[in-house]
Amino acid sequence: MLTCAVLVGACGGSSQDGASTRKDDRAEQSASQVEPPVGARVVAVGDIACAPGEPVTKVSCQQAATAELAKSLDPALVLTLGDTQYPESTLPQLMGAYDKSWGALLGRTRPTIGNHEYGTPGAKGYYAYFRDRQPGPPGYYRLNVAGWKITVLNSNCTKVSCAAQAAWMDRKMKAYPAKCSIVTMHHPRYSSGSEHGNNTAVKPLWAVAHEHRNDIVLSGHDHDYERFVRMDGLGHRLANGMQSFVVGTGGKDLYELGTRKPGSRYFQRSQHGVLALDLRQGSYDWKFHAIDGRVLDKGTRTCV
């Protein structure tokens, strides 16, 4: 499969859909292509690096293994889904663990902020480490790859105004619509994980995304892999709903299955791994690759 060329810089040198002077209304970022738009491979995962020096076991601190797996898939774009570094995501912690594993993919990475990033005031470690890969506070932005729009959100609704964020997203999606699109946010609307489960705070973000016919929602937070059928944010299964994935299998310890939620179609917590999305014009393929070499879940969908 052909993939896109190396991404254009996150904050400088990127093509823009439109100018804005608002700090929270940054111009959209873009990825360049050297071939006709036949597709791009995206790797997504969250909940990644243990604290520096924490020992690797079969069930925890597998960030080096997931990084090697991600590199072997040769993605055009890496979407980290929050909690990239434990426990507080300070800059020394990020440099001491995450950078030593996933740092090789930094130039292809667009990060999503999680709750552990706020272990430092204002998530300053996260913003310092990823300073060239995202535009800064309040932590949400958009980018383009292979004809797809990707909206990266900050689902820490006690740290930022999610009402203002939803209004921003609505403006952007109205101004720059797309046939195929992805939204990332750390906190999943739906999850069967035992630690966190469903999150209702993100319903306004889901409502805007669904209104604009977004296709995929990617999250982490619960340390497992789970795929849901197409749904809206109110629990309805719809043909034009959004397919959501929880991909919290980046390296940290894995959580148990809690109450299986309606709409859940696949769940696993035995293997760390990454989700690979092959984006095409009007459709996408997905595969969950485990670090033991198996593909545990896969499928194909057309865009809504």
C-alpha positions as CSV (number, residue, x, y, z in Angstrom):
1,M,0.0,0.0,0.0
2,L,1.3,3.4,-0.9
3,T,1.6,5.8,2.1
4,C,1.8,9.6,2.2
5,A,5.1,11.4,2.3
6,V,6.6,12.8,5.5
7,L,4.2,15.2,7.2
8,V,4.6,18.9,7.0
9,G,5.7,20.7,10.2
10,A,2.9,20.9,12.8
11,C,3.1,24.6,13.6
12,G,5.1,26.2,10.9
13,G,5.1,25.7,7.1
14,S,1.8,23.9,6.9
15,S,-0.9,24.7,4.4
16,Q,-3.9,26.5,5.7
17,D,-7.7,26.3,5.0
18,G,-8.1,29.8,6.4
19,A,-6.5,32.4,8.7
20,S,-7.6,33.2,12.2
21,T,-6.3,35.4,15.0
22,R,-8.0,33.4,17.8
23,K,-5.6,31.4,19.9
24,D,-8.1,28.5,20.1
25,D,-9.0,28.7,16.4
26,R,-5.7,27.7,14.8
27,A,-5.4,27.2,11.1
28,E,-5.6,23.6,10.0
29,Q,-2.5,21.7,9.5
30,S,-1.8,19.5,6.5
31,A,0.1,16.5,5.3
32,S,1.7,16.5,1.8
33,Q,1.6,13.8,-0.8
34,V,4.0,12.9,-3.6
35,E,1.7,10.3,-5.2
36,P,-2.0,10.5,-6.2
37,P,-4.3,10.1,-3.2
38,V,-4.5,6.3,-3.1
39,G,-4.2,6.1,0.7
40,A,-2.2,6.7,3.8
41,R,-1.5,4.5,6.8
42,V,-2.2,5.9,10.2
43,V,-1.1,4.2,13.5
44,A,-3.0,5.1,16.6
45,V,-2.5,4.2,20.3
46,G,-2.6,5.8,23.7
47,D,-1.5,5.0,27.3
48,I,2.0,4.4,26.4
49,A,5.2,4.8,28.6
50,C,5.8,3.7,32.1
51,A,7.9,5.9,34.4
52,P,11.6,6.0,33.6
53,G,13.4,2.9,35.0
54,E,10.2,1.0,35.7
55,P,10.9,-2.7,34.8
56,V,9.5,-4.3,31.7
57,T,7.2,-7.3,32.4
58,K,5.0,-9.4,30.2
59,V,2.0,-7.3,31.2
60,S,3.4,-3.8,31.6
61,C,5.9,-1.3,30.4
62,Q,5.8,-2.6,26.8
63,Q,6.3,0.8,25.2
64,A,9.5,-0.3,23.4
65,A,7.7,-3.3,21.9
66,T,4.8,-1.2,20.7
67,A,7.1,1.4,19.3
68,E,9.0,-1.2,17.3
69,L,5.7,-2.6,16.0
70,A,4.5,0.9,15.0
71,K,7.8,1.5,13.1
72,S,7.5,-1.8,11.3
73,L,4.1,-0.7,9.9
74,D,5.7,2.4,8.3
75,P,2.9,4.8,9.0
76,A,2.6,8.2,7.3
77,L,1.0,9.5,10.5
78,V,1.1,8.5,14.2
79,L,-1.8,9.6,16.4
80,T,-1.1,9.3,20.1
81,L,-4.3,9.2,22.1
82,G,-3.3,10.7,25.4
83,D,-1.4,9.6,28.5
84,T,1.8,9.2,26.5
85,Q,3.9,9.2,29.7
86,Y,3.2,8.1,33.2
87,P,2.9,9.1,36.0
88,E,2.9,13.0,35.6
89,S,4.2,13.5,32.1
90,T,6.9,15.9,33.2
91,L,9.5,16.7,30.5
92,P,12.2,14.6,32.3
93,Q,9.8,11.7,32.4
94,L,8.9,12.1,28.7
95,M,12.6,12.3,27.8
96,G,13.5,9.3,30.1
97,A,10.9,6.8,28.8
98,Y,8.6,7.9,25.9
99,D,11.3,9.5,23.9
100,K,13.6,6.5,24.2
101,S,10.9,4.3,22.7
102,W,8.4,6.3,20.6
103,G,10.7,9.3,20.1
104,A,11.9,7.8,16.8
105,L,8.4,8.5,15.4
106,L,8.2,12.0,16.7
107,G,8.5,13.6,13.3
108,R,5.4,11.7,12.2
109,T,3.4,12.1,15.4
110,R,0.4,14.3,16.1
111,P,-0.5,14.0,19.8
112,T,-3.8,14.1,21.7
113,I,-3.6,15.3,25.3
114,G,-4.7,13.0,28.1
115,N,-5.4,13.4,31.8
116,H,-1.9,12.3,33.0
117,E,-0.5,15.2,30.9
118,Y,-2.1,17.5,33.5
119,G,0.1,15.9,36.2
120,T,2.2,19.0,35.6
121,P,0.5,22.4,35.9
122,G,-1.0,23.4,32.6
123,A,0.4,20.2,31.0
124,K,3.6,22.1,30.5
125,G,5.7,18.9,30.0
126,Y,3.5,17.7,27.2
127,Y,3.5,21.1,25.5
128,A,7.2,21.4,25.8
129,Y,8.0,17.9,24.4
130,F,5.5,18.1,21.6
131,R,6.1,21.8,20.9
132,D,6.7,21.2,17.2
133,R,3.9,18.7,16.7
134,Q,0.8,20.6,17.9
135,P,0.0,24.3,18.2
136,G,-0.1,24.6,22.0
137,P,-2.9,25.3,24.5
138,P,-5.9,24.8,24.6
139,G,-4.8,21.5,23.0
140,Y,-7.1,21.0,20.0
141,Y,-6.4,21.4,16.3
142,R,-7.1,19.9,12.9
143,L,-5.0,18.4,10.2
144,N,-5.4,16.8,6.7
145,V,-4.0,13.6,5.4
146,A,-4.8,11.8,2.1
147,G,-8.0,13.8,1.7
148,W,-9.2,13.0,5.2
149,K,-9.8,15.6,7.9
150,I,-8.5,14.7,11.4
151,T,-9.7,16.7,14.4
152,V,-7.6,16.3,17.5
153,L,-9.5,17.3,20.7
154,N,-8.8,17.9,24.4
155,S,-11.4,15.9,26.3
156,N,-10.2,17.1,29.7
157,C,-13.4,19.1,30.2
158,T,-12.4,20.2,33.7
159,K,-9.2,21.8,32.3
160,V,-10.6,23.5,29.2
161,S,-14.0,24.7,28.1
162,C,-15.5,21.8,26.1
163,A,-18.4,24.1,25.2
164,A,-16.0,26.5,23.5
165,Q,-14.2,23.6,21.9
166,A,-17.5,22.2,20.5
167,A,-18.3,25.6,19.0
168,W,-14.8,25.7,17.5
169,M,-15.2,22.3,16.0
170,D,-18.6,23.2,14.6
171,R,-17.2,26.3,12.9
172,K,-14.3,24.3,11.5
173,M,-16.4,21.4,10.2
174,K,-18.9,23.8,8.6
175,A,-16.1,25.8,6.9
176,Y,-14.0,22.8,5.8
177,P,-16.2,19.8,5.3
178,A,-14.8,16.4,4.3
179,K,-16.2,13.2,2.9
180,C,-14.1,11.2,5.3
181,S,-13.0,12.3,8.8
182,I,-11.5,11.2,12.2
183,V,-11.9,12.7,15.6
184,T,-9.4,11.8,18.4
185,M,-10.0,12.4,22.1
186,H,-8.4,10.7,25.1
187,H,-11.7,10.0,27.0
188,P,-14.0,7.5,25.2
189,R,-17.7,8.0,25.1
190,Y,-18.1,4.3,25.2
191,S,-15.9,1.8,26.9
192,S,-16.2,-1.6,28.6
193,G,-13.0,-1.3,30.5
194,S,-13.2,-1.9,34.2
195,E,-11.3,1.2,35.3
196,H,-13.2,4.0,33.6
197,G,-16.1,2.8,31.3
198,N,-18.4,5.2,29.5
199,N,-17.8,9.0,29.7
200,T,-20.7,11.4,29.4
201,A,-18.7,14.6,29.6
202,V,-17.7,14.2,25.9
203,K,-21.3,14.0,24.6
204,P,-21.3,17.6,23.3
205,L,-18.1,16.8,21.3
206,W,-19.7,13.7,20.0
207,A,-22.8,15.6,19.0
208,V,-21.0,18.0,16.9
209,A,-18.8,15.3,15.3
210,H,-21.9,13.2,14.4
211,E,-23.8,16.2,13.1
212,H,-21.0,16.7,10.6
213,R,-21.0,13.0,9.6
214,N,-17.6,12.2,11.1
215,D,-16.6,8.6,10.5
216,I,-14.2,7.4,13.2
217,V,-13.6,8.3,16.9
218,L,-10.3,7.2,18.4
219,S,-9.7,7.2,22.2
220,G,-7.6,5.7,25.0
221,H,-7.9,6.0,28.8
222,D,-9.0,2.4,29.4
223,H,-6.0,0.2,28.9
224,D,-7.5,-2.3,26.4
225,Y,-8.6,-2.5,22.8
226,E,-12.2,-2.3,22.0
227,R,-14.3,-1.6,18.8
228,F,-17.9,-0.4,18.8
229,V,-20.5,-0.4,16.0
230,R,-21.5,2.9,14.5
231,M,-23.3,5.0,17.1
232,D,-24.2,8.5,18.0
233,G,-23.4,10.1,21.4
234,L,-26.8,9.1,22.8
235,G,-26.3,5.4,22.6
236,H,-28.2,4.9,19.3
237,R,-26.9,2.5,16.7
238,L,-27.1,4.2,13.4
239,A,-26.0,3.5,9.8
240,N,-24.6,7.0,9.7
241,G,-23.2,6.8,13.2
242,M,-19.5,7.0,14.1
243,Q,-17.4,3.9,14.6
244,S,-15.3,4.2,17.8
245,F,-12.2,2.5,18.9
246,V,-10.6,2.4,22.4
247,V,-6.8,1.9,21.9
248,G,-5.2,2.1,25.3
249,T,-2.7,-0.6,24.6
250,G,0.5,1.4,24.1
251,G,2.6,-0.1,26.8
252,K,1.2,0.6,30.3
253,D,-0.5,-2.2,32.3
254,L,-3.7,-3.6,30.8
255,Y,-7.1,-3.4,32.5
256,E,-9.8,-6.0,33.0
257,L,-13.1,-6.2,31.2
258,G,-15.9,-4.5,33.1
259,T,-19.5,-4.5,32.1
260,R,-19.8,-5.1,28.4
261,K,-21.4,-2.0,26.9
262,P,-24.1,-2.0,24.2
263,G,-22.6,-1.7,20.8
264,S,-19.3,-3.3,21.7
265,R,-18.2,-5.7,18.9
266,Y,-14.7,-6.7,19.9
267,F,-12.7,-6.4,23.2
268,Q,-9.3,-7.7,24.2
269,R,-7.0,-6.9,27.1
270,S,-4.4,-9.7,26.8
271,Q,-2.1,-8.1,24.3
272,H,-0.4,-4.7,23.9
273,G,-0.5,-3.4,20.3
274,V,-1.5,-0.6,17.9
275,L,-4.3,0.1,15.6
276,A,-3.4,0.7,11.9
277,L,-5.9,2.5,9.7
278,D,-5.4,2.5,6.0
279,L,-7.2,5.6,4.7
280,R,-8.6,5.6,1.2
281,Q,-10.8,7.8,-0.8
282,G,-14.3,7.0,0.5
283,S,-13.3,4.1,2.7
284,Y,-10.9,2.7,5.3
285,D,-9.4,-0.5,6.5
286,W,-8.5,-1.2,10.1
287,K,-6.3,-3.8,11.8
288,F,-5.3,-4.2,15.4
289,H,-1.7,-5.5,15.5
290,A,-0.6,-7.2,18.7
291,I,3.1,-7.2,19.7
292,D,3.2,-11.0,19.4
293,G,2.7,-10.6,15.6
294,R,-0.9,-11.5,15.3
295,V,-3.7,-9.3,13.8
296,L,-6.5,-9.7,16.4
297,D,-9.2,-7.5,14.7
298,K,-9.7,-6.2,11.2
299,G,-12.3,-4.9,8.8
300,T,-13.3,-2.4,6.1
301,R,-15.9,0.4,6.1
302,T,-17.0,3.0,3.7
303,C,-17.3,6.6,4.9
304,V,-20.7,7.8,5.8
